[in-house]
Amino acid sequence: MRVTVVGASGEFGSILSEILEQRGAQVTRAHRATGVDAVTGEGLTQACAGADVVVDATGTMVRSATESEEFFGAVARNIAIAADETGAAVVYLTIYGASDPAVNKKMGHYRGKAVQEATYAEMLGGAATAFRSTQWYSLPEKFLAMMSVGPFGAAPRMTSKPAAVEDVAAAMVDVVLDPNRPADLTVAGPAVMDLADAAKAIAAKKGSPKKVFAVNFGGAAVRAGGLVPEHPDVTTTTTFAQWLERR
Ligand SMILES: NC(=O)c1ccc[n+]([C@@H]2O[C@H](COP(=O)([O-])OP(=O)(O)OC[C@H]3O[C@@H](n4cnc5c(N)ncnc54)[C@H](OP(=O)(O)O)[C@@H]3O)[C@@H](O)[C@H]2O)c1
């Protein structure tokens, strides 16, 4: 099978590309350094030519809801056009719960994911698979990197059922390689936890920052179960403790 991974240099896309190749797929890695800009559409049709499946694993660090909506909307539109032209199916990575207005009303990144989902649904319907993942164990580590000053760090309280990114990527490979892939699939980790507690455990293991404050950020729904799927299609196996042990 031939697979084009847009966002192949990212945390998720690089692991996904590697596992796809281990499982026998022929992978075209697409990101800006390869001449593909999914926001402008430059190079996308060429990168998707001959692909059976195009994966959208793009991401952005922009903070505002408007910028996030513009980014994910433009990328989804351009990938949908390229896939339609070349006859490829699309599997796109999104975040479980992100399109729920109660969850995303104060979460700019998630508002962008809502636009991504709506754009694919409108342009491709069932020809695009929404692959919904919960948060990854590495996310609280990123929060700490962004929100630490000297010995102090902060991490948002978010109730999630997080997973190891490697497990989530392996679950996506199963979907990509399945000719009867579903239109919608949710993947979650093995246990519910507060990401602020995960951040504290990561900081304790690394020895820095010395003190981590749990902060309320993003509205009540992110702490009240809006990010926790009741019946995920796939439950991954690596526990937070096992993941932390390997860091
Ligand atoms: N972190 C989590 O807990 C979590 C959980 C579930 C879902 N997600 C979703 O997973 C997705 C990927 O996350 P990640 O952490 O792997 O992201 P990442 O490490 O920041 O990687 C983003 C990827 O997108 C590419 N990209 C950015 N702008 C581009 C453009 N204009 N044209 C082409 N490629 C572009 C980047 O490539 P270049 O910069 O090299 O061009 C890179 O390959 C995100 O959409 C995020 O919402 C994250």
The ligand as an SDF file (V2000), in Angstrom:
LIG
                    3D

 48 52  0  0  0  0  0  0  0  0999 V2000
   -0.2540   16.1060   21.6950 N   0  0  0  0  0  0  0  0  0  0  0  0
   -1.3330   15.3990   21.9420 C   0  0  0  0  0  0  0  0  0  0  0  0
   -1.5810   14.9690   23.0920 O   0  0  0  0  0  0  0  0  0  0  0  0
   -2.3090   15.0940   20.8110 C   0  0  0  0  0  0  0  0  0  0  0  0
   -3.3300   14.1750   21.0330 C   0  0  0  0  0  0  0  0  0  0  0  0
   -4.2200   13.8890   19.9800 C   0  0  0  0  0  0  0  0  0  0  0  0
   -4.0770   14.5280   18.7460 C   0  0  0  0  0  0  0  0  0  0  0  0
   -3.0830   15.4480   18.5790 N   0  0  0  0  0  0  0  0  0  0  0  0
   -2.9750   16.0980   17.2600 C   0  0  0  0  0  0  0  0  0  0  0  0
   -1.9060   15.4830   16.5730 O   0  0  0  0  0  0  0  0  0  0  0  0
   -1.4790   16.3500   15.5200 C   0  0  0  0  0  0  0  0  0  0  0  0
    0.0170   16.2100   15.3600 C   0  0  0  0  0  0  0  0  0  0  0  0
    0.6400   16.5500   16.5810 O   0  0  0  0  0  0  0  0  0  0  0  0
    2.2370   16.4960   16.7510 P   0  0  0  0  0  0  0  0  0  0  0  0
    2.5160   16.7830   18.1880 O   0  0  0  0  0  0  0  0  0  0  0  0
    2.7830   15.3040   16.0840 O   0  0  0  0  0  0  0  0  0  0  0  0
    2.6440   17.8020   15.9140 O   0  0  0  0  0  0  0  0  0  0  0  0
    4.1090   18.3590   15.6360 P   0  0  0  0  0  0  0  0  0  0  0  0
    5.1480   17.5210   16.2840 O   0  0  0  0  0  0  0  0  0  0  0  0
    4.0680   19.8270   15.9660 O   0  0  0  0  0  0  0  0  0  0  0  0
    4.2660   18.1660   14.0530 O   0  0  0  0  0  0  0  0  0  0  0  0
    3.4920   18.9290   13.1910 C   0  0  0  0  0  0  0  0  0  0  0  0
    3.7290   18.4280   11.7910 C   0  0  0  0  0  0  0  0  0  0  0  0
    2.9420   19.2500   10.8970 O   0  0  0  0  0  0  0  0  0  0  0  0
    3.8120   19.7060    9.8730 C   0  0  0  0  0  0  0  0  0  0  0  0
    3.3640   20.9910    9.3390 N   0  0  0  0  0  0  0  0  0  0  0  0
    3.1290   22.1350   10.0160 C   0  0  0  0  0  0  0  0  0  0  0  0
    2.7610   23.1100    9.1590 N   0  0  0  0  0  0  0  0  0  0  0  0
    2.7810   22.5570    7.9220 C   0  0  0  0  0  0  0  0  0  0  0  0
    2.4860   23.0300    6.6180 C   0  0  0  0  0  0  0  0  0  0  0  0
    2.1190   24.3130    6.3990 N   0  0  0  0  0  0  0  0  0  0  0  0
    2.5910   22.2030    5.5810 N   0  0  0  0  0  0  0  0  0  0  0  0
    2.9930   20.8950    5.7590 C   0  0  0  0  0  0  0  0  0  0  0  0
    3.2610   20.3800    6.9650 N   0  0  0  0  0  0  0  0  0  0  0  0
    3.1610   21.2020    8.0450 C   0  0  0  0  0  0  0  0  0  0  0  0
    5.1560   19.8370   10.5590 C   0  0  0  0  0  0  0  0  0  0  0  0
    6.1760   19.8160    9.5710 O   0  0  0  0  0  0  0  0  0  0  0  0
    7.1600   21.0410    9.2660 P   0  0  0  0  0  0  0  0  0  0  0  0
    7.0600   22.0170   10.3950 O   0  0  0  0  0  0  0  0  0  0  0  0
    8.4680   20.3200    9.1610 O   0  0  0  0  0  0  0  0  0  0  0  0
    6.6690   21.5810    7.9740 O   0  0  0  0  0  0  0  0  0  0  0  0
    5.1810   18.5580   11.3580 C   0  0  0  0  0  0  0  0  0  0  0  0
    5.5450   17.4730   10.5460 O   0  0  0  0  0  0  0  0  0  0  0  0
   -1.9640   17.7570   15.9100 C   0  0  0  0  0  0  0  0  0  0  0  0
   -2.9240   18.1790   14.9780 O   0  0  0  0  0  0  0  0  0  0  0  0
   -2.6140   17.5730   17.2810 C   0  0  0  0  0  0  0  0  0  0  0  0
   -3.7850   18.3340   17.4230 O   0  0  0  0  0  0  0  0  0  0  0  0
   -2.1890   15.7210   19.5650 C   0  0  0  0  0  0  0  0  0  0  0  0
  1  2  1  0
  2  3  2  0
  2  4  1  0
  4  5  1  0
  4 48  2  0
  5  6  2  0
  6  7  1  0
  7  8  2  0
  8  9  1  0
  8 48  1  0
  9 10  1  0
  9 46  1  0
 10 11  1  0
 11 12  1  0
 11 44  1  0
 12 13  1  0
 13 14  1  0
 14 15  2  0
 14 16  1  0
 14 17  1  0
 17 18  1  0
 18 19  2  0
 18 20  1  0
 18 21  1  0
 21 22  1  0
 22 23  1  0
 23 24  1  0
 23 42  1  0
 24 25  1  0
 25 26  1  0
 25 36  1  0
 26 27  1  0
 26 35  1  0
 27 28  2  0
 28 29  1  0
 29 30  1  0
 29 35  2  0
 30 31  1  0
 30 32  2  0
 32 33  1  0
 33 34  2  0
 34 35  1  0
 36 37  1  0
 36 42  1  0
 37 38  1  0
 38 39  2  0
 38 40  1  0
 38 41  1  0
 42 43  1  0
 44 45  1  0
 44 46  1  0
 46 47  1  0
M  CHG  2   8   1  16  -1
M  END
$$$$
